[in-house]
């Protein structure tokens, strides 16, 4: 992808629609063009409850899989602590088959604990529930007859077929920023997703903790992916770009618009090259670029004016 570009580059699928309504034509045009341009992967996120139009990630990625042929497809992230892991195992297996083995499973604890009761999920002992969910997924994917004794889930020889296309299962990337999450990622995951709501300096500190944990676990860094979601707006009018990014953060996340200025990258192409290079130098092996508006136009600018100039 992108010639000799030394870092993997993914794009987020248009999924959050504000102030516009859901536009399936935009989604279709975007994902097919991303594949043509040579992006490595396409990513969706999860936001079930909220006032802004947001599409459910697994269904959306199934749609995307039918529109594409070779580009990898990932979730960043599914809130595994609010999902039934048995159903989730089946849904993800189905998606791995529909995409001919292109799926990357990004999962996390998530926030908004006050909403967990809406999904029948426990608001206490979330970590135990989350870790059991991972073990249930792996048991159903790896074992002909799944056995798992847990506090929330117990498998006594249940069968689930077919198994995923990818063996022993699709890569599992864990999202989150707490040091304990980083250490769990190093121990149980195949990759880690840096939060788009973290600044580059925060990401650097998180990547350092993760790298140390990988060394302690005896993990090969070349077989583990360190990635970061980067909210980005390329525009010669930096004031306009910052304003539009702040509007997105305010409406999608409900946070102080100033947070957008702290964690997103905005400016002309040259400025964005420099700022993205800083993220790479901070430890990112993969960038998950997330325009917040003008999706097609932003992707074209990134592919032509920014990505080819990135340095490792």
TIZABA-639328 format. One record per residue (C-alpha): x, y, z; residue number from 1. Coordinates in Angstrom, 2 decimals, decimal comma, always signed. Layout:
# TIZABA-639328
{east=X	north=Y	up=Z	seq=NUM} $
...
# end
This chain:
# TIZABA-639328
{east=+0,00	north=+0,00	up=+0,00	seq=1} $
{east=+1,22	north=+3,49	up=-0,85	seq=2} $
{east=+4,49	north=+2,19	up=-2,32	seq=3} $
{east=+7,20	north=+1,83	up=+0,29	seq=4} $
{east=+5,25	north=+3,54	up=+3,04	seq=5} $
{east=+6,70	north=+2,08	up=+6,28	seq=6} $
{east=+3,52	north=+2,17	up=+8,37	seq=7} $
{east=+0,12	north=+0,58	up=+7,97	seq=8} $
{east=-2,70	north=+3,04	up=+7,30	seq=9} $
{east=-6,36	north=+2,35	up=+7,94	seq=10} $
{east=-9,45	north=+4,52	up=+7,50	seq=11} $
{east=-12,62	north=+4,69	up=+9,54	seq=12} $
{east=-15,89	north=+4,03	up=+7,72	seq=13} $
{east=-18,44	north=+6,86	up=+7,67	seq=14} $
{east=-20,66	north=+5,74	up=+10,52	seq=15} $
{east=-21,46	north=+8,81	up=+12,61	seq=16} $
{east=-23,76	north=+11,17	up=+10,73	seq=17} $
{east=-24,08	north=+14,71	up=+12,02	seq=18} $
{east=-25,74	north=+16,95	up=+11,02	seq=19} $
{east=-26,49	north=+14,90	up=+7,90	seq=20} $
{east=-28,67	north=+11,80	up=+7,88	seq=21} $
{east=-27,38	north=+8,27	up=+7,27	seq=22} $
{east=-25,99	north=+8,09	up=+3,72	seq=23} $
{east=-25,44	north=+4,55	up=+2,41	seq=24} $
{east=-24,27	north=+5,89	up=-0,95	seq=25} $
{east=-21,46	north=+7,73	up=+0,84	seq=26} $
{east=-20,51	north=+4,54	up=+2,71	seq=27} $
{east=-20,40	north=+2,52	up=-0,50	seq=28} $
{east=-18,38	north=+5,12	up=-2,40	seq=29} $
{east=-15,98	north=+5,61	up=+0,50	seq=30} $
{east=-15,11	north=+1,97	up=+1,18	seq=31} $
{east=-14,66	north=+1,02	up=-2,48	seq=32} $
{east=-12,47	north=+4,05	up=-3,06	seq=33} $
{east=-10,42	north=+3,30	up=+0,07	seq=34} $
{east=-9,68	north=-0,16	up=-1,28	seq=35} $
{east=-8,72	north=+1,25	up=-4,69	seq=36} $
{east=-6,39	north=+3,79	up=-3,08	seq=37} $
{east=-4,55	north=+1,05	up=-1,22	seq=38} $
{east=-5,52	north=+1,60	up=+2,41	seq=39} $
{east=-4,77	north=-1,47	up=+4,50	seq=40} $
{east=-7,95	north=-1,58	up=+6,55	seq=41} $
{east=-11,39	north=-0,13	up=+7,26	seq=42} $
{east=-12,70	north=+0,36	up=+10,80	seq=43} $
{east=-15,99	north=+0,79	up=+12,62	seq=44} $
{east=-16,73	north=+1,75	up=+16,22	seq=45} $
{east=-19,61	north=+1,14	up=+18,62	seq=46} $
{east=-22,08	north=+3,65	up=+19,96	seq=47} $
{east=-25,50	north=+2,07	up=+20,53	seq=48} $
{east=-27,14	north=+4,74	up=+22,69	seq=49} $
{east=-26,83	north=+8,42	up=+21,79	seq=50} $
{east=-28,49	north=+11,38	up=+20,16	seq=51} $
{east=-26,40	north=+11,37	up=+16,96	seq=52} $
{east=-27,11	north=+8,96	up=+14,10	seq=53} $
{east=-24,70	north=+6,02	up=+14,49	seq=54} $
{east=-24,89	north=+2,65	up=+12,74	seq=55} $
{east=-24,38	north=-0,66	up=+14,58	seq=56} $
{east=-20,84	north=-1,88	up=+13,85	seq=57} $
{east=-21,19	north=-5,60	up=+13,04	seq=58} $
{east=-24,08	north=-5,08	up=+10,63	seq=59} $
{east=-22,25	north=-2,16	up=+9,04	seq=60} $
{east=-19,07	north=-4,17	up=+8,60	seq=61} $
{east=-21,05	north=-7,01	up=+7,01	seq=62} $
{east=-22,32	north=-4,49	up=+4,46	seq=63} $
{east=-18,78	north=-3,24	up=+3,89	seq=64} $
{east=-17,48	north=-6,79	up=+3,44	seq=65} $
{east=-19,87	north=-7,29	up=+0,51	seq=66} $
{east=-18,62	north=-4,10	up=-1,17	seq=67} $
{east=-14,90	north=-4,91	up=-0,90	seq=68} $
{east=-12,56	north=-7,73	up=-1,83	seq=69} $
{east=-9,17	north=-7,53	up=-0,12	seq=70} $
{east=-9,04	north=-4,70	up=+2,42	seq=71} $
{east=-9,00	north=-5,78	up=+6,07	seq=72} $
{east=-12,03	north=-5,00	up=+8,23	seq=73} $
{east=-11,85	north=-4,15	up=+11,91	seq=74} $
{east=-13,89	north=-3,10	up=+14,92	seq=75} $
{east=-12,46	north=-0,37	up=+17,15	seq=76} $
{east=-13,91	north=-1,27	up=+19,48	seq=77} $
{east=-16,80	north=-3,53	up=+20,33	seq=78} $
{east=-17,81	north=-3,07	up=+23,96	seq=79} $
{east=-17,45	north=-6,73	up=+24,90	seq=80} $
{east=-18,55	north=-6,08	up=+28,47	seq=81} $
{east=-22,09	north=-5,35	up=+27,21	seq=82} $
{east=-22,44	north=-8,23	up=+24,76	seq=83} $
{east=-23,29	north=-11,91	up=+25,11	seq=84} $
{east=-19,98	north=-13,57	up=+24,13	seq=85} $
{east=-21,68	north=-16,68	up=+22,73	seq=86} $
{east=-23,77	north=-14,64	up=+20,29	seq=87} $
{east=-20,77	north=-12,43	up=+19,62	seq=88} $
{east=-18,64	north=-15,46	up=+18,73	seq=89} $
{east=-21,25	north=-16,53	up=+16,16	seq=90} $
{east=-21,67	north=-13,05	up=+14,71	seq=91} $
{east=-17,92	north=-12,53	up=+14,32	seq=92} $
{east=-17,40	north=-16,00	up=+12,86	seq=93} $
{east=-20,09	north=-15,25	up=+10,30	seq=94} $
{east=-18,40	north=-11,94	up=+9,46	seq=95} $
{east=-15,02	north=-13,65	up=+9,11	seq=96} $
{east=-16,59	north=-16,02	up=+6,56	seq=97} $
{east=-18,46	north=-13,29	up=+4,69	seq=98} $
{east=-15,20	north=-11,34	up=+4,36	seq=99} $
{east=-13,07	north=-14,39	up=+3,46	seq=100} $
{east=-10,94	north=-14,04	up=+6,57	seq=101} $
{east=-10,35	north=-10,28	up=+6,62	seq=102} $
{east=-11,68	north=-9,56	up=+10,11	seq=103} $
{east=-9,76	north=-7,96	up=+13,00	seq=104} $
{east=-11,67	north=-8,09	up=+16,30	seq=105} $
{east=-11,09	north=-4,99	up=+18,39	seq=106} $
{east=-12,76	north=-5,15	up=+21,80	seq=107} $
{east=-12,72	north=-3,09	up=+24,97	seq=108} $
{east=-14,34	north=-2,50	up=+28,33	seq=109} $
{east=-15,94	north=+0,73	up=+27,19	seq=110} $
{east=-17,29	north=+3,49	up=+29,36	seq=111} $
{east=-20,81	north=+4,77	up=+30,12	seq=112} $
{east=-21,31	north=+2,22	up=+32,88	seq=113} $
{east=-24,62	north=+3,88	up=+33,72	seq=114} $
{east=-26,05	north=+2,38	up=+30,51	seq=115} $
{east=-24,95	north=-1,21	up=+31,12	seq=116} $
{east=-28,28	north=-2,25	up=+32,63	seq=117} $
{east=-29,91	north=-1,49	up=+29,28	seq=118} $
{east=-27,94	north=-4,39	up=+27,80	seq=119} $
{east=-28,39	north=-6,77	up=+30,72	seq=120} $
{east=-24,70	north=-6,37	up=+31,54	seq=121} $
{east=-23,22	north=-6,09	up=+35,04	seq=122} $
{east=-22,04	north=-2,67	up=+36,12	seq=123} $
{east=-19,75	north=-4,25	up=+38,73	seq=124} $
{east=-16,85	north=-6,66	up=+38,21	seq=125} $
{east=-16,64	north=-5,48	up=+34,61	seq=126} $
{east=-13,07	north=-6,68	up=+34,18	seq=127} $
{east=-13,97	north=-10,23	up=+35,23	seq=128} $
{east=-16,91	north=-10,21	up=+32,81	seq=129} $
{east=-14,70	north=-8,84	up=+30,03	seq=130} $
{east=-11,91	north=-11,37	up=+30,54	seq=131} $
{east=-14,39	north=-14,22	up=+30,70	seq=132} $
{east=-15,88	north=-13,01	up=+27,44	seq=133} $
{east=-12,49	north=-13,26	up=+25,74	seq=134} $
{east=-12,01	north=-16,79	up=+27,05	seq=135} $
{east=-15,51	north=-17,79	up=+25,91	seq=136} $
{east=-14,80	north=-16,46	up=+22,41	seq=137} $
{east=-11,53	north=-18,36	up=+22,20	seq=138} $
{east=-13,08	north=-21,55	up=+23,60	seq=139} $
{east=-15,86	north=-21,56	up=+21,01	seq=140} $
{east=-13,44	north=-20,73	up=+18,20	seq=141} $
{east=-10,65	north=-23,11	up=+19,12	seq=142} $
{east=-12,28	north=-26,16	up=+20,70	seq=143} $
{east=-14,37	north=-28,74	up=+18,79	seq=144} $
{east=-16,44	north=-29,02	up=+21,96	seq=145} $
{east=-16,08	north=-25,92	up=+24,09	seq=146} $
{east=-15,39	north=-26,28	up=+27,80	seq=147} $
{east=-15,10	north=-23,25	up=+30,04	seq=148} $
{east=-15,95	north=-22,90	up=+33,75	seq=149} $
{east=-16,59	north=-19,26	up=+34,61	seq=150} $
{east=-18,48	north=-17,02	up=+36,99	seq=151} $
{east=-20,76	north=-15,60	up=+34,29	seq=152} $
{east=-20,51	north=-18,21	up=+31,55	seq=153} $
{east=-20,08	north=-21,95	up=+31,68	seq=154} $
{east=-19,55	north=-24,12	up=+28,63	seq=155} $
{east=-19,91	north=-27,87	up=+29,01	seq=156} $
{east=-19,02	north=-29,26	up=+25,61	seq=157} $
{east=-21,12	north=-27,01	up=+23,39	seq=158} $
{east=-20,31	north=-27,02	up=+19,68	seq=159} $
{east=-20,25	north=-23,98	up=+17,43	seq=160} $
{east=-19,61	north=-24,42	up=+13,73	seq=161} $
{east=-18,24	north=-23,34	up=+11,40	seq=162} $
{east=-15,03	north=-22,17	up=+12,98	seq=163} $
{east=-13,59	north=-18,85	up=+11,77	seq=164} $
{east=-11,72	north=-18,77	up=+8,48	seq=165} $
{east=-8,65	north=-17,45	up=+10,29	seq=166} $
{east=-6,99	north=-19,95	up=+12,59	seq=167} $
{east=-7,05	north=-20,30	up=+15,47	seq=168} $
{east=-9,29	north=-17,20	up=+15,34	seq=169} $
{east=-9,33	north=-13,62	up=+13,99	seq=170} $
{east=-6,72	north=-11,34	up=+15,60	seq=171} $
{east=-7,96	north=-9,86	up=+18,87	seq=172} $
{east=-6,91	north=-6,27	up=+19,54	seq=173} $
{east=-7,74	north=-4,76	up=+22,91	seq=174} $
{east=-8,61	north=-1,09	up=+23,32	seq=175} $
{east=-8,21	north=+1,12	up=+26,38	seq=176} $
{east=-5,72	north=+3,42	up=+28,06	seq=177} $
{east=-5,45	north=+2,34	up=+31,70	seq=178} $
{east=-2,09	north=+0,72	up=+32,57	seq=179} $
{east=-3,92	north=-2,46	up=+33,56	seq=180} $
{east=-5,57	north=-2,56	up=+30,13	seq=181} $
{east=-2,18	north=-2,15	up=+28,49	seq=182} $
{east=-0,79	north=-5,06	up=+30,49	seq=183} $
{east=-3,84	north=-7,20	up=+29,63	seq=184} $
{east=-3,34	north=-6,34	up=+25,98	seq=185} $
{east=+0,25	north=-7,55	up=+26,16	seq=186} $
{east=-0,79	north=-10,78	up=+27,86	seq=187} $
{east=-3,96	north=-11,72	up=+26,00	seq=188} $
{east=-4,17	north=-9,67	up=+22,81	seq=189} $
{east=-2,71	north=-9,68	up=+19,32	seq=190} $
{east=-2,69	north=-5,89	up=+19,21	seq=191} $
{east=-3,66	north=-2,71	up=+21,03	seq=192} $
{east=-5,68	north=+0,29	up=+19,91	seq=193} $
{east=-4,70	north=+3,70	up=+21,16	seq=194} $
{east=-7,66	north=+5,92	up=+21,96	seq=195} $
{east=-8,57	north=+8,75	up=+19,59	seq=196} $
{east=-9,34	north=+10,76	up=+22,69	seq=197} $
{east=-5,66	north=+10,65	up=+23,75	seq=198} $
{east=-3,07	north=+13,21	up=+22,76	seq=199} $
{east=+0,19	north=+12,17	up=+21,11	seq=200} $
{east=+2,12	north=+12,70	up=+24,36	seq=201} $
{east=-0,39	north=+10,54	up=+26,25	seq=202} $
{east=-0,16	north=+7,89	up=+23,55	seq=203} $
{east=+3,63	north=+7,88	up=+23,85	seq=204} $
{east=+3,42	north=+7,15	up=+27,57	seq=205} $
{east=+0,84	north=+4,42	up=+26,99	seq=206} $
{east=+2,97	north=+2,82	up=+24,25	seq=207} $
{east=+5,97	north=+2,78	up=+26,58	seq=208} $
{east=+4,01	north=+0,93	up=+29,27	seq=209} $
{east=+2,71	north=-1,51	up=+26,68	seq=210} $
{east=+6,15	north=-2,14	up=+25,19	seq=211} $
{east=+7,57	north=-2,90	up=+28,61	seq=212} $
{east=+4,68	north=-5,27	up=+29,33	seq=213} $
{east=+5,27	north=-7,07	up=+26,02	seq=214} $
{east=+8,92	north=-7,56	up=+26,93	seq=215} $
{east=+7,94	north=-8,93	up=+30,34	seq=216} $
{east=+5,54	north=-11,36	up=+28,67	seq=217} $
{east=+8,22	north=-12,45	up=+26,21	seq=218} $
{east=+6,11	north=-11,28	up=+23,30	seq=219} $
{east=+7,64	north=-10,46	up=+19,92	seq=220} $
{east=+6,77	north=-6,86	up=+19,06	seq=221} $
{east=+6,81	north=-7,78	up=+15,36	seq=222} $
{east=+3,86	north=-10,11	up=+15,98	seq=223} $
{east=+1,87	north=-7,51	up=+17,91	seq=224} $
{east=+0,22	north=-4,41	up=+16,47	seq=225} $
{east=+0,30	north=-1,02	up=+18,19	seq=226} $
{east=-2,21	north=+1,32	up=+16,60	seq=227} $
{east=-3,84	north=+4,67	up=+17,26	seq=228} $
{east=-7,06	north=+6,25	up=+16,11	seq=229} $
{east=-6,29	north=+9,77	up=+14,91	seq=230} $
{east=-9,03	north=+12,31	up=+14,33	seq=231} $
{east=-7,81	north=+14,43	up=+11,46	seq=232} $
{east=-8,93	north=+17,35	up=+9,33	seq=233} $
{east=-6,67	north=+18,54	up=+6,49	seq=234} $
{east=-7,48	north=+22,11	up=+5,55	seq=235} $
{east=-5,51	north=+25,22	up=+4,66	seq=236} $
{east=-8,00	north=+27,07	up=+6,85	seq=237} $
{east=-6,92	north=+25,65	up=+10,20	seq=238} $
{east=-9,44	north=+27,72	up=+12,14	seq=239} $
{east=-12,30	north=+26,21	up=+10,14	seq=240} $
{east=-10,88	north=+22,70	up=+10,56	seq=241} $
{east=-10,59	north=+23,11	up=+14,34	seq=242} $
{east=-14,12	north=+24,48	up=+14,53	seq=243} $
{east=-15,59	north=+21,55	up=+12,60	seq=244} $
{east=-13,62	north=+19,03	up=+14,65	seq=245} $
{east=-14,78	north=+20,64	up=+17,89	seq=246} $
{east=-18,38	north=+20,47	up=+16,67	seq=247} $
{east=-17,98	north=+16,74	up=+15,96	seq=248} $
{east=-16,51	north=+16,02	up=+19,40	seq=249} $
{east=-19,18	north=+18,05	up=+21,14	seq=250} $
{east=-22,07	north=+16,31	up=+19,41	seq=251} $
{east=-20,70	north=+12,77	up=+19,16	seq=252} $
{east=-18,92	north=+12,46	up=+22,49	seq=253} $
{east=-20,65	north=+15,20	up=+24,47	seq=254} $
{east=-17,30	north=+16,51	up=+25,70	seq=255} $
{east=-15,86	north=+19,99	up=+25,97	seq=256} $
{east=-14,99	north=+21,13	up=+22,42	seq=257} $
{east=-11,56	north=+22,10	up=+23,70	seq=258} $
{east=-10,79	north=+18,40	up=+23,97	seq=259} $
{east=-10,89	north=+18,15	up=+20,19	seq=260} $
{east=-8,11	north=+20,72	up=+19,93	seq=261} $
{east=-5,98	north=+18,74	up=+22,40	seq=262} $
{east=-6,21	north=+15,34	up=+20,73	seq=263} $
{east=-7,03	north=+15,80	up=+17,03	seq=264} $
{east=-4,76	north=+16,77	up=+14,16	seq=265} $
{east=-5,78	north=+19,71	up=+11,99	seq=266} $
{east=-4,00	north=+22,01	up=+9,58	seq=267} $
{east=-2,62	north=+22,03	up=+6,06	seq=268} $
{east=-1,07	north=+18,94	up=+4,50	seq=269} $
{east=+2,46	north=+19,78	up=+5,63	seq=270} $
{east=+1,36	north=+20,34	up=+9,22	seq=271} $
{east=-0,57	north=+17,08	up=+9,24	seq=272} $
{east=+2,45	north=+15,18	up=+7,91	seq=273} $
{east=+4,57	north=+16,52	up=+10,77	seq=274} $
{east=+1,96	north=+15,77	up=+13,43	seq=275} $
{east=+1,24	north=+12,25	up=+12,14	seq=276} $
{east=+4,97	north=+11,57	up=+12,02	seq=277} $
{east=+5,06	north=+12,50	up=+15,71	seq=278} $
{east=+2,46	north=+9,78	up=+16,39	seq=279} $
{east=+4,58	north=+7,26	up=+14,51	seq=280} $
{east=+7,69	north=+8,26	up=+16,45	seq=281} $
{east=+5,65	north=+7,85	up=+19,65	seq=282} $
{east=+5,25	north=+4,15	up=+18,88	seq=283} $
{east=+2,39	north=+3,67	up=+16,39	seq=284} $
{east=+2,83	north=+0,83	up=+13,90	seq=285} $
{east=-0,58	north=+1,53	up=+12,40	seq=286} $
{east=-2,59	north=+4,72	up=+12,05	seq=287} $
{east=-6,37	north=+4,55	up=+12,02	seq=288} $
{east=-7,22	north=+7,86	up=+10,35	seq=289} $
{east=-10,62	north=+9,27	up=+11,27	seq=290} $
{east=-11,90	north=+12,27	up=+9,33	seq=291} $
{east=-14,88	north=+13,81	up=+11,09	seq=292} $
{east=-16,38	north=+15,50	up=+8,02	seq=293} $
{east=-16,08	north=+15,64	up=+4,21	seq=294} $
{east=-15,07	north=+11,99	up=+4,30	seq=295} $
{east=-14,36	north=+11,39	up=+0,61	seq=296} $
{east=-12,55	north=+14,67	up=+0,11	seq=297} $
{east=-10,45	north=+14,15	up=+3,22	seq=298} $
{east=-9,49	north=+10,63	up=+2,18	seq=299} $
{east=-8,33	north=+11,81	up=-1,24	seq=300} $
{east=-6,20	north=+14,57	up=+0,29	seq=301} $
{east=-4,69	north=+12,16	up=+2,79	seq=302} $
{east=-3,85	north=+9,61	up=+0,10	seq=303} $
{east=-2,32	north=+12,16	up=-2,27	seq=304} $
{east=-0,73	north=+14,85	up=-0,09	seq=305} $
{east=-0,12	north=+13,41	up=+3,37	seq=306} $
{east=+0,49	north=+9,66	up=+3,57	seq=307} $
{east=+3,23	north=+9,44	up=+0,90	seq=308} $
{east=+5,27	north=+11,98	up=+2,90	seq=309} $
{east=+5,09	north=+10,27	up=+6,30	seq=310} $
{east=+8,39	north=+9,20	up=+7,83	seq=311} $
{east=+9,06	north=+6,31	up=+10,16	seq=312} $
# end
